[in-house]
């Protein structure tokens, strides 16, 4: 089978497409013929050894897949050859076949494509955990979403609307603004590209405050970081929650006097650790996501696909912060 391997730390150009023997399903595993693998920002980091988890090399990046069961390992019930599924795998998804933990597998509804299935879990599960568990979102509250046209951003916009929030989408281009509006955002703010000097940062803070309104934002969902973080935090309302989701623009240093003055909370969001620590709560969120998916209130937006041989280009596209919605690599 073909596999896109990382042999040494580096960028997408270091990945190598090679042939490897097919894996066998172990105890509690399913052997899956991969049909689609979504690309996420952790794939940019993991091949550079900058992610929280550093798998031993060589390894294939790609953390969420959709495919077809080819073999069922010992001790697995409820699955059969030919079943369609989606699964989080952490890494290893950019391969023709992969053995997955059956406990991490979910049935892919027959009306959904493999590309949609591969693009669902990470972004929407991260966002529902962020909004409900960490942000305590309530109907009628104001939610400001940075990077609102990316995978987690669109998920946060859609879920915010599904839960009754007023959603302000902040994006970096008019094209991304259109995507955020299509996802249901009530208002859209197009911000400039950083880094910012003091005057530019002050102007951005003013723009966020105007968009949020006189009461400020009840929740700020930040998967961007960098120079955008402090201006966004300045627009938060009294006892608001600032959700720290990611840092593609860099890890910011926030002045904690703002937290005191607004009596606000700065909340970290680490969905992977939450899912491992509280599997039952995560499973409940997944059930909610599937219900919202069936009701048409959320839907993964796959903007581009690449074949496996060009999977490095998909990761480079993500690294350049060009992604609108989800990017997916297909195996055929």
CORWOCOR-V474841 format. One record per run of one state. SS is the DSSP state (H for helix, E for strand, - for the rest). FROM is the first residue (numbers start at 1). LEN is the number of residues. If there is no record, write none. Layout:
# CORWOCOR-V474841
ss->[SS:SS]
from->[FROM:FROM]
len->[LEN:LEN]
This chain:
# CORWOCOR-V474841
ss->[-:E:-:H:-:E:-:E:-:H:-:E:-:E:-:E:-:E:-:E:H:E:-:H:-:H:-:E:-:E:H:-:E:-:H:-:E:-:H:-:E:-:H:-:E:-:H:-:E:-:H:-:H:-:E:H:-:E:-]
from->[1:2:7:12:15:16:20:29:40:41:47:59:61:64:73:84:89:95:96:97:102:105:108:114:119:121:135:142:146:150:151:163:166:172:174:183:187:191:198:213:217:223:228:234:236:245:257:263:265:269:271:278:279:295:302:308:320:325:331]
len->[1:5:5:3:1:4:9:11:1:6:12:2:3:9:11:5:6:1:1:5:3:3:6:5:2:14:7:4:4:1:12:3:6:2:9:4:4:7:15:4:6:5:6:2:9:12:6:2:4:2:7:1:16:7:6:12:5:6:2]
